[in-house]
Amino acid sequence: MSEATELVLTIEKAERLKALPPYLFVELDHAKRKLQEEGHDVIDLGVGDPDLPTPSQIIQKLQATVQDPANHRYSVSEGLLALRQAIADWYQRRFSVSLNPVTEVLPLLGSKEGIGHLPLALVNPGEVVLVPDPCYPPYRSGAVLAGAEVSLMPLEPENQFLPDFGAISQRAARRAKLMFLNYPNNPTAAVSTENCFKEAIELAKEYQIVVAHDAAYSEIAFEGVRPISFLQLPDAKEVGVEFHSLSKTYNMTGWRVGWVCGNAKVIAALAQLKTNLDSGIFQPVQWAAIEALQADQTSLQPLMATYQQRRDLVVDGLAQAGWQIPKPQATFYIWAPVPGGQSSMEFAKRVLEQTHVVITPGMGFGAHGEGFVRLSLTVPTEQLKEAVDRLTKAL
Ligand SMILES: Cc1ncc(COP(=O)(O)O)c(C=O)c1O
């Protein structure tokens, strides 16, 4: 073909990608990268990615099982029965909830994968997905990718960051197919109540809405607080499922393993979708996950003590500098009201410029996150001390 007639392909993204909420942190990311390139010591309190290592017996299990060629082949998409059984046993011990490992448990390539795919398995274009605001972004993007209409449930400090189910419009409720909830909550660190879950179940029954509760942070809690499972409530399994992750509890974010459990029909729909998209979790990772779940869970106490100490260091340290922030009872996030009437983005930019500390503007989690910033406790304690010193000077 001559140069003159050569065709140039115009590559256009699909409409569904264009419909995703815009990525709001371009400028902030750019400023962070520039500072790093200039050789500045940037402390990143932006991401919730544990700095501490995966416990050694989990690593050893991976090392041992990776030697076996039987573990090198495709795994089954629905996960090893041994893992599904270990998950069911863990649920029984931790929450006194009985699960059928075959029909009510489905391992995932990290819970984000299942969260993102669930609307594709359940929701038709134009149907409504109820999503908390602020929230972990994949609830919203998964719904948008499925062509759903997102209806937001504001989480307000006056209501302890629990949804006001009474404020959901009749129109949205009638058209809703799925509702996401998440406690302990990212980004607000709020813990749920039985009553909140009860109200969600009542609404779900009245309007035929599937509830998907994300309990990724259920094990990260302080001072005797033991977050409950949605599935502990009567009839919860009739209306919904619960997502879980090994990422946060066992410092395994890079391993990509989590699960969803609960309502068998919902699990079957997601499993059917997944057989068309993935071929299961690398088996040594599944054996390592079994090791994690079967180990003596009191070994997690030092990790919780570390997060609690870091939380106190930040909240008490910043209080001395005049920044009053409520102490979270769970998660490794601090949800802090922006001081001095600036927007969360302006404040985060100013903090980055003046202190080289990265914090996340609350508006990145939804419009109702405005007025707050999120600080993550997943950096070494020494760095966190340094961050508090720098913030204190800047405040
Ligand atoms: C609320 C919440 N759910 C789920 C996840 C995803 O975890 P995973 O590593 O299992 O995909 C995260 C990660 O930050 C999260 O904050």
The ligand as an SDF file (V2000), in Angstrom:
LIG
                    3D

 16 16  0  0  0  0  0  0  0  0999 V2000
  -13.0000   -1.6240   51.3160 C   0  0  0  0  0  0  0  0  0  0  0  0
  -12.0720   -2.4230   50.4830 C   0  0  0  0  0  0  0  0  0  0  0  0
  -12.5230   -3.5560   49.9390 N   0  0  0  0  0  0  0  0  0  0  0  0
  -11.7580   -4.3210   49.1590 C   0  0  0  0  0  0  0  0  0  0  0  0
  -10.4380   -3.9580   48.8990 C   0  0  0  0  0  0  0  0  0  0  0  0
   -9.6550   -4.8180   47.9380 C   0  0  0  0  0  0  0  0  0  0  0  0
   -8.8850   -5.7490   48.5420 O   0  0  0  0  0  0  0  0  0  0  0  0
   -8.2490   -6.9330   47.7130 P   0  0  0  0  0  0  0  0  0  0  0  0
   -6.7700   -6.7700   47.8670 O   0  0  0  0  0  0  0  0  0  0  0  0
   -8.7880   -8.1870   48.3510 O   0  0  0  0  0  0  0  0  0  0  0  0
   -8.6680   -6.8250   46.2930 O   0  0  0  0  0  0  0  0  0  0  0  0
   -9.9170   -2.7920   49.4410 C   0  0  0  0  0  0  0  0  0  0  0  0
   -8.5380   -2.3870   49.1520 C   0  0  0  0  0  0  0  0  0  0  0  0
   -8.0860   -1.3140   49.4350 O   0  0  0  0  0  0  0  0  0  0  0  0
  -10.7540   -2.0000   50.2590 C   0  0  0  0  0  0  0  0  0  0  0  0
  -10.3260   -0.8750   50.8130 O   0  0  0  0  0  0  0  0  0  0  0  0
  1  2  1  0
  2  3  1  0
  2 15  2  0
  3  4  2  0
  4  5  1  0
  5  6  1  0
  5 12  2  0
  6  7  1  0
  7  8  1  0
  8  9  2  0
  8 10  1  0
  8 11  1  0
 12 13  1  0
 12 15  1  0
 13 14  2  0
 15 16  1  0
M  END
$$$$
